[in-house]
Amino acid sequence: RTAAPWPGVGHERRLPPQWQARRFYKYMLPLALVQLVVMVVPILGLFNHEGQKFGAQLVLFLSNIPPWLSWMVFGMYSLTTVVNYVYHYFRLAGSEAVPVQPGFETSSRPLQHVVIVCAYKEPAEVLERTFESIAQQRGIGRAPIAVLAAEDRDESRHACFAALQQRCGGRLPRLLLTSHSLSEGEATGKSSNENFAAREVYRRLVDSEGYDPFEVIVTICDADSIFSNTYLSHVEAAYTGEPDGRRLIYKGPLNVYRNFSDAGLLVQSLELARCHQDAFHSLMTVPYPYSNYSLSLGFASELGFWTPDCMPEDIHTANKAMGNSFGSR
């Protein structure tokens, strides 16, 4: 097999596609087996004589721990939980308001936002709801460019695009349609579609119109998502508030309440845990972006855009961003 035939764009570093790594998969199995042995052997060891002796010694050691020390450890753990929630309260409080950006009013070159909505045979009303949330963005210097990233095999794409133009054209003065044809080496799905769409955006804005790719913020969006009307303004505030925000990924808290009641109890439990972990993550961890996230077009170019045969494209892109190490690699 050969790699998908896209020409190089900008200053990207051409990374190998996912399928080229498959020949190494067989070497990952022994590592998984070693990990399983490391977890299971200590448990099995408790059933022999030496293991039981060790278990008795462990119980004796734990019983000799002073109660005050146990309560102190418990209290410290509880305090870190309280601190974590207090931090996120102040982080998220007032996020429905447009953030204050120093120098925003006097800036002669505001950032250009581009929202890429990946879709395949989505109902028109679903796409209209998503694009409506993009059109309602406030607190940014330029109207966002909205891209319907469609598949060439989707016969309804032109009708959907015409409906979006009719509904949002007055508030989104620039609507783009890209049509992706699946190439050899690509997987059917969001990753190959957004890879094609982002490259098209780069060619139009940077190569043809002379935009600085690090002054264009690309937001990846699922077809059925709804943005807060201050999402892009918060992304812009975070981007300009960093000493160098060019090589970072930006995301908002994950929220699935819109169709939460349609799911079963098991799915609801999973989504509650996932959303809670994403919104109130530990201060010592950096949450991965899921589904919808933003980064500069220049950074996307450095990462080789999106790997077109990798299904978990959000996590994979975040891993590539960490490997990029702020452009040092």
Phi, psi and omega per residue, in radians:
R1 nan 2.676 3.108
T2 -2.072 2.764 -3.118
A3 -1.196 2.748 3.132
A4 -1.067 2.459 -2.960
P5 -1.507 1.027 3.009
W6 -1.670 2.437 3.057
P7 -1.248 2.736 3.089
G8 -1.125 2.510 -3.114
V9 -2.181 2.313 3.053
G10 1.053 -2.395 -3.093
H11 -1.927 0.642 -3.083
E12 -1.195 2.672 3.033
R13 -1.793 1.973 -3.028
R14 -1.211 1.965 3.119
L15 -1.674 2.597 3.130
P16 -1.176 2.544 3.088
P17 -1.207 2.905 -3.047
Q18 -1.088 -0.633 -3.044
W19 -1.150 -0.381 3.122
Q20 -1.244 -0.258 3.126
A21 -1.546 -0.140 -3.022
R22 -1.115 -0.504 3.133
R23 -1.181 -0.254 3.113
F24 -1.646 -0.099 -3.081
Y25 -1.047 -0.618 -3.087
K26 -1.110 -0.418 3.121
Y27 -1.387 -0.231 3.130
M28 -1.424 -0.397 -3.132
L29 -1.091 -0.832 3.092
P30 -1.014 -0.616 3.122
L31 -1.136 -0.689 3.105
A32 -1.152 -0.675 3.120
L33 -1.156 -0.699 3.100
V34 -1.087 -0.743 3.116
Q35 -1.081 -0.694 3.111
L36 -1.132 -0.738 3.132
V37 -1.104 -0.735 -3.129
V38 -1.080 -0.577 -3.139
M39 -1.398 -0.637 -2.982
V40 -1.488 -0.695 -3.032
V41 -1.003 -0.808 3.116
P42 -1.044 -0.609 3.129
I43 -1.199 -0.763 3.115
L44 -1.135 -0.544 -3.131
G45 -1.126 -0.368 3.131
L46 -1.220 -0.260 -3.084
F47 -1.575 -0.182 3.068
N48 -1.648 3.114 -3.031
H49 -1.096 -0.810 -3.107
E50 -1.149 -0.653 3.131
G51 -1.145 -0.694 3.120
Q52 -1.157 -0.642 3.100
K53 -1.120 -0.750 3.104
F54 -1.119 -0.717 3.120
G55 -1.055 -0.711 3.121
A56 -1.137 -0.683 3.112
Q57 -1.157 -0.636 3.133
L58 -1.163 -0.741 3.118
V59 -1.094 -0.720 3.121
L60 -1.109 -0.705 3.125
F61 -1.115 -0.787 -3.122
L62 -1.157 -0.607 -3.136
S63 -1.224 -0.341 3.140
N64 -1.566 -0.045 3.108
I65 -1.239 2.238 -3.132
P66 -1.064 2.439 3.134
P67 -0.992 -0.637 -3.125
W68 -1.093 -0.589 3.129
L69 -1.214 -0.697 3.099
S70 -1.089 -0.770 3.128
W71 -1.144 -0.587 3.134
M72 -1.178 -0.749 3.106
V73 -1.101 -0.770 3.110
F74 -1.075 -0.717 3.137
G75 -1.141 -0.706 3.116
M76 -1.137 -0.710 3.114
Y77 -1.122 -0.743 3.124
S78 -1.127 -0.651 3.140
L79 -1.133 -0.712 3.111
T80 -1.104 -0.601 3.092
T81 -1.133 -0.776 3.124
V82 -1.096 -0.783 3.139
V83 -1.052 -0.696 -3.132
N84 -1.071 -0.798 -3.130
Y85 -1.209 -0.646 3.108
V86 -1.120 -0.740 3.109
Y87 -1.034 -0.834 -3.098
H88 -1.234 -0.490 3.062
Y89 -1.069 -0.866 -3.141
F90 -1.245 -0.480 3.093
R91 -1.189 -0.687 -3.031
L92 -1.712 -0.306 -3.108
A93 -1.080 2.316 3.120
G94 1.336 0.195 -3.102
S95 -1.235 -0.188 3.059
E96 -1.353 -0.193 3.108
A97 -1.626 2.702 3.091
V98 -1.200 2.215 -3.120
P99 -1.234 2.664 3.098
V100 -1.422 2.196 3.108
Q101 -2.052 1.940 3.135
P102 -1.016 2.287 3.110
G103 1.394 0.090 -3.081
F104 -1.103 -0.760 -3.067
E105 -1.181 -0.520 -3.066
T106 -1.691 -0.020 -3.105
S107 -1.236 2.252 3.131
S108 -1.543 -0.205 -3.106
R109 -2.328 1.322 3.095
P110 -1.160 2.736 3.134
L111 -1.175 2.605 3.058
Q112 -1.800 2.095 3.111
H113 -1.624 2.403 3.051
V114 -2.224 2.133 3.135
V115 -1.878 2.062 -3.136
I116 -1.756 2.021 -3.140
V117 -1.821 1.916 -3.129
C118 -1.474 2.228 -3.039
A119 -2.549 2.623 3.016
Y120 -2.576 1.906 3.111
K121 0.959 0.701 3.082
E122 -1.421 2.526 3.058
P123 -1.026 2.511 -3.088
A124 -1.032 -0.647 -3.106
E125 -1.181 -0.530 3.089
V126 -1.188 -0.808 3.127
L127 -1.145 -0.668 3.125
E128 -1.099 -0.676 3.111
R129 -1.127 -0.720 3.134
T130 -1.165 -0.835 -3.126
F131 -1.188 -0.509 3.062
E132 -1.083 -0.705 3.117
S133 -1.186 -0.491 3.065
I134 -1.277 -0.714 -3.123
A135 -1.158 -0.427 -3.090
Q136 -1.527 0.108 -3.141
Q137 -1.103 2.457 -3.137
R138 -2.371 2.806 3.114
G139 1.477 0.310 3.094
I140 -2.109 2.692 -3.017
G141 -1.335 -0.444 -3.141
R142 -2.262 2.585 3.043
A143 -1.113 2.403 -3.134
P144 -1.209 2.632 2.980
I145 -1.592 2.193 -3.119
A146 -1.874 2.318 -3.091
V147 -2.086 2.157 2.967
L148 -1.566 1.811 -3.128
A149 -1.558 1.693 -3.044
A150 -1.833 2.947 3.073
E151 -1.745 2.490 -3.105
D152 -1.079 -0.487 -3.121
R153 -1.463 0.020 3.098
D154 -1.566 1.854 -3.071
E155 -1.224 -0.340 -3.067
S156 -1.542 0.015 -2.981
R157 -1.116 -0.703 -3.099
H158 -1.215 -0.683 3.106
A159 -1.145 -0.734 3.097
C160 -1.112 -0.721 -3.132
F161 -1.141 -0.694 3.102
A162 -1.109 -0.691 3.104
A163 -1.131 -0.672 3.114
L164 -1.179 -0.672 3.095
Q165 -1.102 -0.707 -3.121
Q166 -1.183 -0.664 -3.073
R167 -1.453 -0.719 -2.984
C168 -2.003 -0.019 -3.041
G169 -1.024 -0.586 -3.136
G170 -1.221 -0.481 -3.120
R171 -1.807 -0.320 3.029
L172 -2.056 1.508 -3.028
P173 -1.106 -0.269 3.128
R174 -2.268 1.832 3.058
L175 -1.966 2.290 -3.124
L176 -2.081 2.604 3.057
L177 -2.146 2.202 3.021
T178 -2.033 2.511 -3.119
S179 -2.142 1.938 -3.062
H180 -1.648 2.256 3.019
S181 -1.826 2.243 -3.081
L182 -1.136 2.264 3.132
S183 -1.931 2.862 3.090
E184 -1.086 2.397 -3.103
G185 1.617 -0.093 3.126
E186 -1.819 2.667 3.061
A187 -1.784 2.505 3.072
T188 -1.162 2.233 3.124
G189 2.521 -2.907 -2.999
K190 -1.157 -0.686 -3.011
S191 -1.080 -0.821 -3.128
S192 -1.215 -0.599 3.138
N193 -1.159 -0.864 -3.108
E194 -1.221 -0.524 3.075
N195 -1.071 -0.789 3.118
F196 -1.153 -0.794 -3.086
A197 -1.118 -0.750 -3.127
A198 -1.128 -0.647 3.099
R199 -1.168 -0.659 3.085
E200 -1.126 -0.718 3.096
V201 -1.076 -0.734 3.129
Y202 -1.080 -0.775 -3.122
R203 -1.107 -0.706 -3.080
R204 -1.299 -0.844 -3.016
L205 -1.415 -0.744 -3.040
V206 -1.571 -0.971 -3.076
D207 -1.205 -0.723 -3.056
S208 -1.586 -0.647 -3.015
E209 -1.906 -0.086 2.998
G210 1.401 0.342 3.072
Y211 -1.153 2.558 2.936
D212 -1.307 2.101 -3.065
P213 -1.095 -0.371 3.106
F214 -1.534 0.044 2.998
E215 -1.936 0.238 3.052
V216 -2.057 2.117 -3.141
I217 -1.804 2.091 3.140
V218 -1.696 2.251 3.061
T219 -1.994 2.169 3.099
I220 -1.577 2.376 -2.999
C221 -2.452 2.338 2.977
D222 -1.275 2.698 -3.008
A223 -1.132 -0.463 -3.061
D224 -1.855 0.375 -3.096
S225 -1.536 2.709 3.049
I226 -2.213 2.129 -3.140
F227 -1.537 2.512 2.858
S228 -1.059 2.551 -3.091
N229 -1.282 0.001 3.046
T230 -2.017 0.207 -3.083
Y231 -1.044 -0.912 -3.075
L232 -1.147 -0.593 3.110
S233 -1.178 -0.610 3.079
H234 -1.240 -0.649 3.060
V235 -1.066 -0.779 -3.127
E236 -1.134 -0.715 3.125
A237 -1.131 -0.709 3.111
A238 -1.160 -0.704 -3.128
Y239 -1.102 -0.848 -3.111
T240 -1.354 -0.331 3.139
G241 -1.412 -0.247 3.102
E242 -1.419 2.623 3.034
P243 -0.982 -0.661 3.042
D244 -2.630 1.644 -3.072
G245 -1.554 0.164 -2.997
R246 -1.209 -0.491 -3.039
R247 -2.090 0.856 3.071
L248 -2.241 2.774 3.035
I249 -1.889 2.390 -3.067
Y250 -2.052 2.470 -3.123
K251 -2.644 2.738 3.017
G252 -1.810 2.961 3.122
P253 -1.084 2.485 3.108
L254 -1.291 2.338 -3.108
N255 -2.528 2.130 -3.093
V256 -2.106 0.447 -3.038
Y257 -1.199 -0.381 -3.017
R258 -0.988 -0.835 3.138
N259 -2.040 0.491 -3.092
F260 -1.070 -0.713 -3.069
S261 -1.234 -0.251 -3.140
D262 -1.360 -0.289 -3.058
A263 -1.569 2.868 3.077
G264 -1.358 3.036 -3.062
L265 -1.090 -0.706 -3.115
L266 -1.116 -0.806 3.133
V267 -1.145 -0.691 3.109
Q268 -1.072 -0.727 3.118
S269 -1.088 -0.763 3.133
L270 -1.107 -0.785 -3.093
E271 -1.206 -0.614 3.059
L272 -1.047 -0.824 -3.133
A273 -1.132 -0.708 -3.100
R274 -1.172 -0.780 3.141
C275 -1.172 -0.698 3.130
H276 -1.121 -0.777 -3.140
Q277 -1.119 -0.613 -3.113
D278 -1.279 -0.732 -3.091
A279 -1.361 -0.631 -3.052
F280 -2.049 0.807 -3.100
H281 -1.125 2.749 3.114
S282 -1.077 2.586 3.117
L283 -1.156 -0.282 -3.110
M284 -1.653 0.014 -3.118
T285 -2.150 2.723 3.053
V286 -1.973 2.051 -3.075
P287 -1.244 2.548 3.074
Y288 -1.320 2.610 3.028
P289 -1.318 2.441 3.085
Y290 -2.142 2.153 2.986
S291 1.183 -1.103 -3.053
N292 -2.012 2.199 -3.104
Y293 -2.852 2.944 -3.028
S294 -2.344 2.613 3.041
L295 -2.812 2.845 -3.139
S296 -1.260 2.621 3.120
L297 -1.122 -0.592 3.090
G298 -1.128 -0.685 3.107
F299 -1.165 -0.725 3.092
A300 -1.037 -0.680 3.110
S301 -1.122 -0.751 3.117
E302 -1.077 -0.578 -3.113
L303 -1.421 0.019 -3.053
G304 1.329 0.482 -3.105
F305 0.988 -2.322 -3.069
W306 -1.916 2.501 3.117
T307 -1.322 2.027 -2.900
P308 -1.385 0.039 3.107
D309 -2.221 0.478 -3.136
C310 -2.076 2.024 -3.062
M311 -1.173 -0.857 3.112
P312 -1.350 1.174 -2.964
E313 -1.131 -0.510 -3.124
D314 -1.206 -0.852 3.134
I315 -1.164 -0.682 -3.137
H316 -1.129 -0.696 3.112
T317 -1.153 -0.684 3.093
A318 -1.112 -0.685 3.099
N319 -1.132 -0.700 3.095
K320 -1.140 -0.633 3.122
A321 -1.134 -0.719 3.104
M322 -1.157 -0.645 3.090
G323 -1.177 -0.501 3.105
N324 -1.149 -0.531 3.053
S325 0.913 0.986 3.103
F326 0.977 0.618 3.065
G327 1.458 0.079 -3.104
S328 -1.419 -0.230 -3.136
R329 -2.056 nan nan
